[in-house]
Amino acid sequence: MIRIAVGLLHHPVLDRHKKVVATNITNLDVHDIARVSRVYAVEKYFVIHPAQEQLMFVARLLDHWRVGDGQRFNPMRATALTMVETASNVGEAIRNFDPDAVVIGTTARQIDGVARVSFQDLRGFLRTGTIPEGSGADSRIRSALEGRRSILLLFGTGFGMTEDVLRSCHLLLEPLKGAPPLDYRHLSVRSAVSICLDRLLGAW
């Protein structure tokens, strides 16, 4: 199996007016994404924020559940939170996980110049270390994944990551789609992470 980590980016991201902002870290995002990451054997879950006060909030939360009263109250929650780490930016998360990791961004927006990998092709790569034959994956996808042994799957809060962040990724994952005719897909990031991890790593 290929090593996989999840990153949740809080800056730089967009707000509803497409301005670059930093969003607050939420208790729900830390807990729920950690739990689904544990279910699918994700190795690391990075909460990424440049503000020290926000990272200190995560540190206090983790201390409570890992070694404090929370650990005694709910040991399963403590187990889920063991893989959570903080980072001040994406580069720090990459260095702390694997400097050679393939960074795969997630967005519903069209970003020219960055290849899109399908769920099917990435699932095959995660299971076998190769792109399935006959997949139709282009040379950019094969080049980005060939010989790699770890992936950082990057999600954005707010209204998504900035174009600069997305262009810095090696690949983008194909977007989730809503049911026709509305194609409604304004999901919480917790829901998006859960769906993506199940499609990539679920035992189905």
Buried (B, 14 or more C-beta within 10 A) or exposed (E): EBBBBBBBBBBBBBEEEEEEBBBEBBEEBBBBBBBBBBBBEBBBBBBBBBBEEBBEBBEEBBEBBBEBEBBEEEEEBBBBBEBBBBBBBBEBBBEBBBEEBBBBBBBBEEBEEBBBBBBBBBBBBBEEBEBBEEBEBEEBBBEBBEEBEBBBBBBBBBBBBBBEBBBBBBBBBBEBEEEEEEEEEEBEBBBBBBBBBBBBBEEE
